[in-house]
Amino acid sequence: MADQTQEPRPRGWLVLKHHLLTHKIDVALWATRLTTIIFTMGYILPIMGNPYNSYYKALMANGATSALRLHQRLPQVQFNRQFLGLFLMEDSAHYLFFTIIFIFTGPITLVLVPVVLFSVLHFASYSLTILDTLGQNSWWGARMLISLVELQSRNILRMVAFQEIFLLPFSVFMIFAGKTSLATPFLYYRFLSMRYSSRRNPYCRTICHELRLSMEALAYNPKCPTWAKNVIYKAISFVSSLGPLIEDQ
């Protein structure tokens, strides 16, 4: 009878080197996400020179991540309507658009929140893959931090979705602060519409639904004045009319 015992997979620095050489795009994505995290920290804690430079470098690193991910998902560019539809459905295309919107505005700290949270989440995930090539028991401290991030992945994605939604009204207020232009809220509305319609990430729709339920519960409260109820219902109706139609998936 043939021996059914499986030999252990080889581990070590040579395996890591082979992995890095054979997964160049994945490694490049890991590096650009790390760059995003570093420059975001440099913006919040100005220890790397001009914090404004760090802000725009973090956004550019996010743009590079989105472009690489798009190349990975859609390697063959085609100039037709079908390809454009596939392109616009990609979450990476959404965040490439996000980068383009805010690279031409003044620094806004909240803009970096969804960018860095996504970077931390995916950086941690691929870091675990890299550590596995060295051995299951290597770098246990880093593994604990990665496990903590993965344990909180759902909360991180919910926080990202909330920030995406909150940035729309916030971008309007930033016009009066001179940070954004009149075009920014309209462009950002298109971004948010794409996020709401995302097939791979339902959290934006989930948070919108939960926010609506919260506002309706507030309006149902007997202590809520009549004028406030009317304002809430009109606001809900207005926001609902702005939401894109979602096809059955």
FIKE-807116 format. One line per 5 residues: for each residue x negated, y negated, z of C-alpha. Coordinates in Angstrom, 2 decimals. Layout:
N
X/Y/Z ~ ...
end
This chain:
249
0.00/0.00/0.00 ~ -1.28/-3.41/-0.94 ~ -2.38/-5.61/1.89 ~ 0.33/-8.25/2.47 ~ -1.84/-10.33/4.78
-2.38/-13.81/3.36 ~ -5.83/-15.29/3.58 ~ -6.02/-18.65/5.37 ~ -6.26/-21.66/3.08 ~ -9.74/-23.20/2.96
-10.21/-26.40/4.96 ~ -13.00/-28.92/5.30 ~ -14.68/-31.91/3.73 ~ -15.19/-30.18/0.36 ~ -11.45/-29.42/0.21
-10.72/-33.06/1.07 ~ -13.06/-34.23/-1.71 ~ -11.36/-31.93/-4.21 ~ -7.94/-33.16/-3.11 ~ -8.94/-36.82/-3.51
-10.32/-36.17/-6.99 ~ -7.26/-34.23/-8.18 ~ -4.61/-36.55/-6.70 ~ -5.97/-39.93/-7.76 ~ -2.63/-41.75/-8.03
-1.46/-40.47/-4.64 ~ -4.74/-41.58/-3.10 ~ -4.47/-44.98/-4.81 ~ -0.95/-45.35/-3.38 ~ -2.28/-44.45/0.06
-4.99/-47.10/-0.32 ~ -2.64/-49.86/-1.52 ~ -0.27/-49.14/1.36 ~ -3.16/-49.35/3.81 ~ -4.15/-52.64/2.16
-0.61/-53.96/2.64 ~ -0.72/-53.05/6.34 ~ -4.15/-54.66/6.83 ~ -3.24/-57.94/5.13 ~ 0.10/-58.10/6.96
-1.79/-57.80/10.23 ~ -4.18/-60.47/8.95 ~ -1.23/-62.78/8.35 ~ 0.37/-62.19/11.76 ~ -2.96/-62.24/13.60
-5.12/-64.74/11.69 ~ -8.43/-62.94/12.15 ~ -9.24/-62.63/8.44 ~ -9.53/-66.27/7.46 ~ -6.61/-68.16/5.97
-3.38/-66.32/7.00 ~ -1.54/-67.61/3.92 ~ -4.04/-65.82/1.70 ~ -3.38/-62.62/3.65 ~ 0.36/-63.09/3.14
0.10/-63.24/-0.65 ~ -2.47/-60.43/-0.74 ~ -0.05/-58.23/1.22 ~ 2.66/-58.99/-1.35 ~ 0.27/-58.27/-4.25
-0.74/-54.97/-2.65 ~ 2.94/-54.11/-2.39 ~ 3.34/-54.97/-6.07 ~ 0.42/-52.68/-6.91 ~ 2.03/-49.88/-4.89
5.33/-50.35/-6.73 ~ 3.60/-50.38/-10.13 ~ 1.63/-47.20/-9.36 ~ 4.74/-45.46/-8.08 ~ 6.62/-46.46/-11.24
3.79/-45.05/-13.36 ~ 4.07/-41.84/-11.37 ~ 7.85/-41.61/-11.74 ~ 8.11/-42.90/-15.33 ~ 4.75/-42.16/-17.01
5.99/-42.67/-20.58 ~ 7.18/-46.19/-21.32 ~ 9.92/-46.41/-23.93 ~ 11.51/-49.52/-25.38 ~ 15.14/-48.50/-25.31
18.25/-49.01/-23.20 ~ 18.10/-45.57/-21.58 ~ 14.58/-46.15/-20.25 ~ 15.59/-49.59/-18.94 ~ 18.47/-47.95/-17.06
16.13/-45.38/-15.52 ~ 13.63/-48.13/-14.69 ~ 16.21/-50.22/-12.83 ~ 17.36/-47.22/-10.80 ~ 13.88/-46.69/-9.35
13.34/-48.02/-5.83 ~ 9.80/-48.96/-6.85 ~ 11.20/-51.24/-9.57 ~ 13.35/-52.92/-6.93 ~ 10.33/-53.74/-4.79
8.26/-54.82/-7.76 ~ 11.05/-57.33/-8.41 ~ 11.01/-58.22/-4.70 ~ 7.31/-59.02/-4.94 ~ 7.81/-61.19/-8.02
10.58/-63.15/-6.27 ~ 8.58/-64.04/-3.18 ~ 5.10/-64.38/-4.66 ~ 6.26/-67.79/-5.96 ~ 7.78/-69.03/-2.69
6.27/-70.32/0.53 ~ 5.17/-67.80/3.17 ~ 8.14/-66.27/5.01 ~ 7.25/-63.80/7.76 ~ 10.48/-61.81/7.44
9.65/-61.06/3.80 ~ 6.75/-58.86/4.90 ~ 8.88/-56.82/7.34 ~ 10.46/-54.37/4.83 ~ 7.21/-54.28/2.85
5.02/-53.29/5.80 ~ 7.57/-50.88/7.29 ~ 7.77/-48.94/4.02 ~ 3.97/-48.98/3.82 ~ 3.60/-47.62/7.36
6.15/-44.87/6.72 ~ 4.59/-43.60/3.49 ~ 1.01/-44.21/4.63 ~ 1.63/-42.02/7.68 ~ 3.22/-39.28/5.59
0.31/-39.01/3.16 ~ -2.26/-39.38/5.93 ~ -0.90/-36.15/7.37 ~ -1.43/-34.46/4.01 ~ -5.05/-35.67/3.98
-5.65/-34.49/7.56 ~ -4.24/-31.05/6.69 ~ -7.04/-30.59/4.16 ~ -9.54/-30.97/7.03 ~ -7.78/-28.48/9.30
-4.68/-28.16/11.41 ~ -6.43/-29.27/14.60 ~ -8.41/-32.19/13.20 ~ -7.89/-35.76/14.39 ~ -5.16/-34.88/16.92
-4.87/-38.53/18.04 ~ -4.01/-39.67/14.52 ~ -1.57/-36.77/14.20 ~ 0.26/-37.93/17.32 ~ 0.67/-41.43/15.88
1.87/-40.00/12.58 ~ 4.38/-37.79/14.39 ~ 5.68/-40.83/16.24 ~ 6.20/-42.69/12.95 ~ 7.96/-39.70/11.36
10.14/-39.29/14.43 ~ 11.29/-42.89/14.02 ~ 11.62/-42.69/10.22 ~ 15.41/-43.01/10.25 ~ 15.30/-46.05/12.52
12.56/-47.58/10.34 ~ 14.68/-47.15/7.20 ~ 17.69/-48.66/8.96 ~ 15.58/-51.63/10.06 ~ 14.34/-52.09/6.49
17.92/-52.07/5.18 ~ 19.01/-54.64/7.77 ~ 16.11/-56.92/6.85 ~ 16.98/-56.59/3.16 ~ 20.52/-57.75/3.88
19.54/-60.49/6.32 ~ 17.06/-62.00/3.89 ~ 19.85/-63.06/1.52 ~ 21.44/-65.71/3.79 ~ 18.02/-66.47/5.24
16.66/-67.32/1.78 ~ 19.47/-69.88/1.45 ~ 18.47/-71.58/4.72 ~ 14.84/-71.56/3.64 ~ 15.75/-73.85/0.74
16.25/-76.67/3.25 ~ 12.88/-75.84/4.83 ~ 11.20/-76.14/1.45 ~ 10.09/-72.48/1.45 ~ 12.31/-71.26/-1.40
13.85/-72.74/-4.53 ~ 17.49/-72.86/-5.62 ~ 16.88/-69.86/-7.85 ~ 15.57/-67.63/-5.04 ~ 18.94/-66.63/-3.48
20.37/-65.78/-6.91 ~ 17.35/-63.65/-7.81 ~ 17.41/-62.02/-4.39 ~ 21.10/-61.23/-4.81 ~ 20.17/-59.17/-7.88
17.53/-57.35/-5.83 ~ 20.02/-56.66/-3.04 ~ 22.58/-55.38/-5.57 ~ 20.01/-52.88/-6.83 ~ 19.20/-51.81/-3.28
22.91/-51.36/-2.55 ~ 23.24/-49.15/-5.65 ~ 20.13/-47.10/-4.90 ~ 20.62/-43.36/-5.37 ~ 17.61/-42.32/-3.30
18.07/-44.69/-0.36 ~ 21.65/-45.03/1.00 ~ 20.69/-47.07/4.06 ~ 21.57/-50.46/2.56 ~ 25.13/-49.27/1.87
25.31/-47.69/5.33 ~ 24.22/-50.87/7.13 ~ 26.63/-52.99/5.05 ~ 29.47/-50.66/6.02 ~ 28.49/-50.76/9.68
28.26/-54.56/9.64 ~ 31.73/-54.75/8.11 ~ 33.14/-52.43/10.78 ~ 31.52/-54.55/13.49 ~ 33.02/-57.75/12.11
36.46/-56.15/11.78 ~ 36.24/-54.89/15.37 ~ 35.39/-58.44/16.45 ~ 38.41/-59.80/14.57 ~ 40.70/-57.16/16.12
39.69/-58.24/19.62 ~ 42.68/-60.00/21.29 ~ 40.32/-62.63/22.67 ~ 39.24/-63.66/19.15 ~ 40.93/-66.98/18.18
43.19/-67.01/15.14 ~ 40.97/-69.43/13.24 ~ 37.95/-67.18/13.85 ~ 39.88/-64.13/12.60 ~ 40.77/-65.97/9.40
37.14/-66.97/8.89 ~ 35.96/-63.39/9.47 ~ 38.52/-61.87/7.09 ~ 37.75/-64.41/4.37 ~ 34.02/-63.82/4.81
34.52/-60.03/4.58 ~ 36.66/-60.46/1.46 ~ 34.09/-62.77/-0.15 ~ 31.11/-60.53/0.59 ~ 33.02/-57.43/-0.57
33.77/-59.13/-3.89 ~ 30.02/-59.65/-4.40 ~ 29.19/-55.98/-3.90 ~ 28.38/-53.96/-7.02 ~ 30.57/-51.06/-8.07
29.07/-47.69/-7.16 ~ 29.56/-44.86/-9.63 ~ 30.26/-41.37/-8.34 ~ 26.98/-39.60/-7.85
end
